[in-house]
Amino acid sequence: MFLSVLGSFFASMTNTAHAADYALRIQVKEQSRDASGKTDNQPVAGVSISVTDANGVEVGAGETDESGVVVIPVPDKADYTITLDESTLPDGQSLDAKSSPVQTVSKDSFVTTTKIINFFTGESQSESQTFVERLSQRILDGIRLGLVLAMCAVGLSLIFGTTGLTNFAHGEIVTFGGLATFVFNITGLSFLGFLAFLPGVSEQGTFHILWAAPIGVAFGGFFGWALNAGIFSKLRRRGIGLVTQMVLTVGLSILLRNFFLSRFGGRTRPYREFTLQRAWDIGPVSITPRDTVVSILSLLILVTVALALRYTRLGKATRAVSDNPDLASATGIDSERVIRLVWILGGALAAIGGVFRGLDEQASFDMGSRLLFLMFAGITLGGLGSAFGALVGGFVVGIMVEVASLVVPTELKATPALVVLILVLLFRPQGILGKAQRVG
């Protein structure tokens, strides 16, 4: 029944895709690339684009908007020629030598209903950077990744601490939050059009990201509650072992990931707002306003969670249940209520991480699963079951992953973090902030 509800919720994404007409999405960007290979693409507005069919008949034309994008509908899947009018480029800009003003697309290249074509201006070759500059940029990127990892890992660590469950489906909660936000931000729910009187809400039921993100976080908290109420609380009452529950989370992860793939598709998609921004140059590093705000919000949320765990009644009760569930129950703490709230909090934090990750690298069906083992590395490094350890461990792992790309290929940059995971398990299994326990 729960999967049926999820199916109806995400159905609008596929239904909209099937009902849409074919279109060409033309993007004009001013591109630069630093020595590390990272590109910085800025939108170019006011550029005229025309589209002709195989017979030379014009089927559409338009100008790029402030995002550097123009969407031109086309009648069908067919061969088209896209022409950029170079005279409309801003003064001092010209197309890159490798970017032709005339591009062609064939009907076989329409994998989806919208075909994306890019034109680049500026210099695309690498700029010279010193090792210190590259290292500084990687540390900054690592801090951003570490904050997101820490936020996602706190929920995973709290669930493990209060229930003993190693939840391999936690990455899918991250994905759920990111995709739920995408639904409200891009696809929309038409029956919510009555809220169009609110700023940032359209008649089609789409929400500005500042509205969509909190809704996605609320859905993430609800998703965490539903997993506990529908599955794991029942298994605990029946006395099902933790190993069996862990295996169930593996199967649940595979099921949800393929469900998201069937509804969302395999390609990444951006949120509607804050996609193209000009980076700020701060000394040897650069960062966009969006990433700056996301990093500040992540830090504030993590500090708030840490203070709540330290000083509030719920936080003290959570730590008590994590230390000794039987003793906590004997002192009058409702352990099941605490566990239920931990699942809700963990789901909401994971959803926030999914939204922030979607803003950084676009939303995808596997955005959470790609972070899962980095989260495990973080909580293992910080200390299993310790929320504060998850904060520290996730932060360290994020920096380690990004800095590692200076010495290993980008595809292998997560390897050092996993090597550290193995070493910690071998030599200090309790982690940085964990306490060694006597077993016997």
Residue pairs with C-beta under 8 A, 6 or more apart in sequence:
2 226
2 230
3 259
6 259
7 259
7 263
9 180
9 183
10 179
10 183
10 260
10 263
10 264
11 263
12 183
12 187
12 188
12 189
13 182
13 183
13 187
13 263
13 264
14 263
16 187
17 112
17 113
17 265
20 113
20 114
21 73
21 74
21 113
22 73
22 74
22 75
22 76
22 77
22 110
22 113
22 114
22 115
23 71
23 72
23 73
23 74
23 113
23 114
23 115
24 51
24 60
24 71
24 72
24 74
24 80
24 82
24 105
24 114
24 115
24 117
25 69
25 70
25 71
25 114
25 115
25 116
25 117
26 49
26 64
26 69
26 70
26 71
26 72
26 82
26 84
26 117
26 118
26 119
27 64
27 68
27 69
27 116
27 117
27 118
27 119
28 43
28 44
28 47
28 49
28 64
28 68
28 69
28 84
28 118
28 119
28 120
28 121
29 41
29 42
29 43
29 44
29 68
29 118
29 119
29 120
29 121
29 276
30 41
30 42
30 43
30 44
30 93
30 120
30 121
30 122
31 39
31 40
31 41
31 42
31 96
31 120
31 121
31 122
31 123
31 124
32 39
32 40
32 122
32 123
32 124
32 127
33 39
33 40
33 124
33 125
33 126
33 127
34 40
34 126
34 127
34 129
34 134
34 137
35 126
35 127
35 128
35 129
35 133
35 134
36 129
36 134
36 137
36 138
36 405
36 406
37 126
37 410
38 137
40 279
40 286
41 120
41 276
42 68
42 276
42 277
42 278
43 64
43 66
43 67
43 68
43 69
43 276
44 64
44 68
44 89
44 90
44 93
44 121
45 63
45 64
45 65
45 66
45 67
45 68
46 63
46 64
46 88
46 90
47 63
47 64
47 68
47 70
47 84
47 85
47 88
47 89
47 119
48 61
48 62
48 63
48 84
48 85
48 88
49 61
49 62
49 63
49 64
49 70
49 72
49 82
49 83
49 84
49 85
50 58
50 60
50 61
50 82
50 83
50 85
51 58
51 59
51 60
51 61
51 72
51 74
51 80
51 81
51 82
51 83
52 58
52 59
52 80
52 81
52 83
53 59
53 78
53 79
53 80
53 81
54 78
54 79
54 80
59 72
59 74
59 75
59 80
60 72
60 73
60 74
61 72
62 70
62 71
62 72
63 70
63 88
64 70
67 275
67 276
68 276
71 114
74 80
77 107
77 110
78 107
79 104
79 105
79 106
79 107
80 104
80 105
81 102
81 103
81 104
82 102
82 103
82 104
82 105
82 117
83 101
83 102
84 95
84 101
84 102
84 119
85 101
86 94
86 95
86 101
89 95
89 121
93 121
93 122
94 121
95 101
95 119
95 120
95 121
96 120
96 121
96 122
96 123
96 124
98 120
98 124
99 118
99 119
99 120
99 121
101 119
103 117
103 119
105 115
105 117
109 115
112 265
112 267
130 284
131 406
132 284
133 284
133 285
134 406
135 403
135 406
136 283
136 284
136 285
137 284
137 285
137 286
138 402
138 403
138 405
138 406
139 399
139 402
139 403
140 285
140 287
141 402
142 398
142 399
142 400
142 401
142 402
142 403
143 295
143 395
143 398
143 399
144 291
144 294
144 295
144 298
144 360
144 398
145 398
145 399
145 401
145 402
146 394
146 395
146 396
146 397
146 398
146 399
147 295
147 298
147 299
147 302
147 395
147 398
148 298
148 353
148 356
148 357
148 360
148 371
148 398
149 353
149 371
149 374
149 375
149 378
149 394
149 395
149 397
149 398
150 298
150 302
150 378
150 390
150 391
150 392
150 393
150 394
150 395
150 398
151 298
151 301
151 302
151 349
151 350
151 352
151 353
151 356
151 394
152 170
152 174
152 349
152 350
152 353
152 354
152 368
152 371
152 375
152 394
153 375
153 378
153 379
153 382
153 390
153 391
153 393
153 394
154 302
154 305
154 346
154 349
154 387
154 390
154 391
154 394
155 170
155 173
155 224
155 342
155 345
155 346
155 347
155 348
155 349
155 350
156 167
156 170
156 346
156 350
156 375
156 376
156 379
156 390
157 379
157 382
157 384
157 385
157 386
157 387
157 389
157 390
158 318
158 322
158 342
158 345
158 346
158 387
159 165
159 167
159 170
159 342
159 343
159 346
160 166
160 167
160 379
160 384
160 385
161 318
161 321
161 322
161 384
161 385
161 386
161 387
162 318
162 321
162 322
162 325
162 335
162 338
162 339
162 342
163 232
163 236
163 339
164 242
165 232
165 242
165 245
165 246
165 249
166 242
166 246
166 249
167 246
167 249
168 246
168 249
168 250
168 252
168 253
168 372
169 227
169 249
169 250
169 252
169 253
169 256
170 346
170 350
170 368
170 372
170 375
171 253
171 368
171 369
171 370
171 371
171 372
171 375
172 252
172 253
172 256
172 257
172 260
172 368
172 369
173 220
173 223
173 224
173 227
173 346
173 347
173 350
173 351
173 354
173 368
174 350
174 351
174 353
174 354
174 357
174 367
174 368
174 371
175 256
175 257
175 260
175 354
175 364
175 365
175 366
175 367
175 368
175 369
176 219
176 220
176 223
176 256
176 260
176 351
176 354
176 368
177 216
177 217
177 219
177 220
177 223
177 347
177 350
177 351
177 352
177 353
177 354
177 355
178 216
178 351
178 354
178 355
178 357
178 358
178 363
178 367
178 368
179 260
179 264
179 354
179 363
179 365
180 215
180 216
180 219
180 220
180 351
181 209
181 212
181 213
181 215
181 216
181 217
181 271
181 351
181 354
181 355
181 358
181 363
182 212
182 216
182 264
182 269
182 271
182 358
182 363
183 189
184 205
184 206
184 207
184 211
184 212
184 215
184 216
185 206
185 207
185 208
185 209
185 212
185 271
185 272
185 273
186 206
186 269
186 271
186 272
187 206
188 202
188 204
188 205
188 206
188 207
189 205
190 204
190 205
191 205
192 201
192 205
193 202
193 203
193 204
193 205
195 201
195 205
196 202
196 203
198 211
199 208
200 207
200 208
200 210
200 211
201 207
201 208
201 211
206 272
207 215
208 272
208 273
209 271
209 272
209 273
209 274
209 359
210 273
212 271
213 355
216 351
216 354
216 355
217 348
217 351
217 352
217 355
218 348
219 351
220 347
220 348
220 350
220 351
220 352
220 354
221 344
221 345
221 347
221 348
221 351
222 344
222 347
223 347
223 351
224 343
224 344
224 345
224 346
224 347
224 348
224 350
225 340
225 343
225 344
225 347
227 252
227 343
227 347
228 339
228 340
228 343
229 340
231 248
231 252
232 245
232 343
233 336
233 339
233 340
235 244
235 245
235 248
253 369
253 372
257 365
257 366
257 369
260 365
260 366
261 365
261 366
264 363
264 364
264 365
265 365
266 364
266 365
267 364
268 361
268 362
268 363
268 364
269 362
269 363
269 364
270 362
270 363
271 358
271 359
271 362
271 363
274 289
274 290
274 359
277 288
277 289
277 290
278 288
279 286
279 287
279 288
280 286
280 287
280 288
280 289
280 292
287 295
290 359
291 360
294 356
294 359
294 360
297 356
298 356
301 349
301 352
302 391
305 349
305 387
306 387
306 388
306 391
308 314
308 315
309 315
309 318
309 319
309 387
309 388
314 338
314 341
317 328
317 333
317 338
318 338
318 341
318 342
318 387
319 387
320 327
320 328
320 331
320 333
321 328
321 333
321 335
321 338
321 339
322 385
325 335
328 335
328 338
329 335
350 368
353 371
354 363
354 367
354 368
357 367
357 368
357 371
358 367
361 367
373 414
373 418
373 421
374 394
374 397
374 398
374 401
374 414
374 417
375 394
376 421
377 393
377 397
377 417
377 418
377 420
377 421
378 390
378 393
378 394
378 395
378 396
378 397
378 398
379 386
379 389
379 390
379 393
379 394
379 431
380 393
380 421
380 424
380 425
380 431
381 389
381 392
381 393
381 396
381 397
381 420
381 421
381 424
381 431
381 432
382 388
382 389
382 390
382 391
382 392
382 393
382 394
382 396
382 431
382 432
382 433
382 434
383 389
383 390
383 393
383 430
383 431
383 432
383 433
383 434
383 435
384 429
384 430
384 431
384 434
385 434
386 431
386 433
386 434
388 433
389 431
389 432
389 433
389 434
392 432
392 433
393 431
393 432
397 417
397 420
400 416
400 417
400 420
401 413
401 414
401 416
401 417
402 413
404 412
404 413
404 414
404 415
404 416
404 417
405 413
408 415
408 416
424 431
430 436
430 437
